[in-house]
Amino acid sequence: MTLALAPAGVAAAYRAADALPQAQSAPAGGFGAALARAVDQAVEVGRNADAATSRALTGEGSVTDVVLAVGRAELTLQTAVAVRDRVVAAYQDVMRMPI
């Protein structure tokens, strides 16, 4: 399975990743904690898109802000779905292994 991204999508993903705070040391909690943080950040991106949409509807925000926020939310959702698909595929591969 290959994931094709448009150049604009790749650039947006890079800018979004570059804007995230960088960890100074190894995160505590392992994979589960990292996954929980990623899900929390994805939910926050969705909330920001909702807030930008609400501001635009009330006349306090611009359409450009809405388009950017919704684009970030869409890219985040696509990434989450791709990760989910990979995890499910890995689980299925493990379940097919002979004992």
N, C-alpha and C positions, 0 to 999 in steps of 0.2 A: 504494500500500500504506500503510495507516494502522496505527499501533500504539496500541491502546487499553490504558490502564493504569487500574487501580482507584485511588481516592484514597489508600488505604493503601500501595499500591505506589509511588506518586509520593512520598509522604511518606518512605517508607523510602529511596528513591533519593536524595532530597535530604539526609537525615541522613547517609547513607553518603558522599555527595560532600562534604558539609560537614566530615566527619571526616578526609578525606584531607589530607595536607600540601600546602600551597600553594607553588607555585614562585615564587621571588623574581625570577627573570629568565627569559628565553626558554630553553627546554630545548635542549640540544645534540643534534645527531644528526638532527633533522628528524622527518618522519612515521614512518619506520621505527623509530626509537628510541622515539617516543611509543607506537607500537603494541606494541612489545616490553614497555615498562613496563606498559601496560594489561593485556597477557596475563599478565605476572608477578603483577600485583595480583589478577587473576581467579583464578589458581591458588592464591594465598595465601588468598583468601577461602574457596575450597573446602577447603583444608587446615585452616583454622580451624573450619569446619563439621564436618569429620571429627574433629578434636580435641575439640570440644564434645560430639559424640555419644559418643565413647569415654569421656570423663569422666563423662557421665551414666550410661552403662552400668556403670561401675565404682562408681557411687554418689557420685562426687566433684563432680558438676555438677548443675544443675537442668534440668528440662524446659523452662523458659522460655528459658534460654540456648541450648538445642538448637534450639528453634523459631525464635528470632531468627537464629541462625547459619545454619540451613538456609534461612530466608527470604532472607537476604542472598546466599547462594550461588545460590539459584534466580533472584533478580533479576539477579545478575551474569551467569549463564548466558544468560538471556533477552536481556540487552543484547548480549552477545557474538554470539549468533545473529542478532540484528537487524542488527548492524554487518556481519557476514559476508554476510548476504543483500543488503545495500545495496552492498557491494563487488562481489559477483558480478553484480548487476544492472548496475552501472556498467561492469564489464568487458564484459559482453555487449553493452551499448549501444555501447561503443567498437568492438567487433569487428564490429558491424553497419554501421558507418559506411562509406560508399563512399570509395574511395581516389581 
